[in-house]
């Protein structure tokens, strides 16, 4: 069993080493002056496309970050307002006369529920806005990536066309 396992391991390692060996790369297009010029132009256009993509990605990430910060601020504001409203209602209920205590507590509970509802709605609205910005940013990034891929393909085609002249 050990010999079989050793043989299999040796075969696997030898196969992996053979697969990783670099094959000699033959140039796809002969290096004529037109090809060299086309390659230089292609590299320049691809670099511009990559730079543009990076700029779009950075802008999209900045928008998402800004939206997240704004949402966090809105959430904090809503939760603080809710807590303040609840505290006021509880204080008012505590100050009520003993005979009105039950009604005051019920009113405070109702106020607490309304405050919680309002805070929850604000949190959901803020999260929804952030999600919308994230989706739009992802779309912008995907579009930029597709444009870069297109520029690379066009550059490759230009080099190939220059080689066939």
ZAMARGU-4260 file (C-alpha; in steps of 0.2 Angstrom, whole numbers, plus 5000, padded with zeros to 4 digits):
<rodrens>
0) 5000/5000/5000 | 5014/5012/5004 | 5023/5009/4988 | 5007/5012/4978 | 5004/5028/4988
5) 5022/5033/4985 | 5020/5030/4966 | 5005/5040/4965 | 5013/5055/4974 | 5028/5054/4963
10) 5017/5054/4948 | 5007/5069/4954 | 5022/5079/4959 | 5031/5075/4942 | 5015/5080/4933
15) 5013/5096/4942 | 5032/5101/4939 | 5030/5097/4920 | 5014/5107/4919 | 5023/5122/4927
20) 5038/5122/4915 | 5038/5137/4904 | 5035/5133/4886 | 5045/5144/4874 | 5034/5158/4868
25) 5035/5161/4850 | 5030/5179/4846 | 5013/5180/4838 | 5017/5194/4827 | 5034/5198/4819
30) 5042/5214/4826 | 5041/5226/4812 | 5041/5245/4815 | 5022/5245/4812 | 5020/5232/4825
35) 5031/5241/4838 | 5022/5257/4835 | 5005/5248/4837 | 5011/5240/4853 | 5016/5256/4860
40) 5000/5264/4856 | 4990/5249/4863 | 5000/5250/4879 | 4996/5268/4881 | 4977/5265/4878
45) 4977/5251/4890 | 4986/5261/4903 | 4973/5275/4901 | 4959/5263/4902 | 4966/5255/4918
50) 4969/5272/4925 | 4951/5277/4921 | 4944/5261/4929 | 4954/5264/4945 | 4947/5282/4946
55) 4929/5275/4944 | 4932/5262/4957 | 4939/5275/4969 | 4925/5287/4966 | 4912/5273/4969
60) 4921/5267/4985 | 4921/5285/4991 | 4902/5287/4987 | 4898/5271/4997 | 4909/5277/5011
65) 4900/5294/5012 | 4883/5285/5011 | 4888/5273/5025 | 4894/5288/5036 | 4878/5298/5032
70) 4867/5283/5036 | 4876/5280/5053 | 4873/5298/5057 | 4855/5296/5053 | 4853/5280/5063
75) 4862/5288/5078 | 4851/5303/5077 | 4835/5293/5076 | 4840/5281/5090 | 4844/5296/5101
80) 4828/5305/5097 | 4819/5289/5101 | 4828/5287/5118 | 4824/5305/5122 | 4806/5303/5118
85) 4805/5287/5129 | 4814/5295/5143 | 4802/5310/5143 | 4787/5299/5143 | 4793/5288/5157
90) 4797/5303/5167 | 4780/5310/5164 | 4772/5294/5169 | 4782/5293/5185 | 4777/5310/5190
95) 4758/5306/5188 | 4747/5305/5203 | 4744/5288/5210 | 4726/5287/5204 | 4732/5291/5186
100) 4747/5280/5186 | 4740/5266/5176 | 4734/5277/5162 | 4750/5287/5162 | 4760/5271/5161
105) 4749/5265/5147 | 4752/5281/5138 | 4770/5280/5141 | 4771/5263/5133 | 4761/5269/5118
110) 4773/5283/5116 | 4788/5271/5118 | 4781/5260/5104 | 4778/5275/5092 | 4796/5281/5096
115) 4803/5263/5092 | 4793/5262/5076 | 4799/5279/5070 | 4817/5275/5074 | 4815/5258/5065
120) 4808/5267/5050 | 4823/5279/5050 | 4836/5265/5051 | 4827/5255/5037 | 4827/5270/5026
125) 4845/5274/5029 | 4850/5256/5026 | 4840/5256/5010 | 4849/5272/5004 | 4866/5264/5007
130) 4861/5248/4998 | 4855/5259/4983 | 4872/5268/4983 | 4881/5251/4984 | 4872/5244/4970
135) 4875/5259/4959 | 4893/5259/4963 | 4895/5240/4959 | 4886/5244/4942 | 4899/5258/4939
140) 4913/5247/4943 | 4907/5233/4932 | 4905/5246/4918 | 4922/5252/4920 | 4929/5235/4920
145) 4920/5230/4904 | 4927/5246/4896 | 4944/5242/4901 | 4942/5224/4894 | 4936/5231/4878
150) 4951/5243/4877 | 4962/5228/4880 | 4954/5218/4866 | 4954/5233/4854 | 4973/5236/4857
155) 4976/5217/4855 | 4967/5218/4838 | 4976/5233/4833 | 4993/5225/4836 | 4987/5209/4827
160) 4981/5220/4812 | 4998/5229/4811 | 5007/5213/4810 | 4997/5207/4796 | 5001/5222/4785
</rodrens>
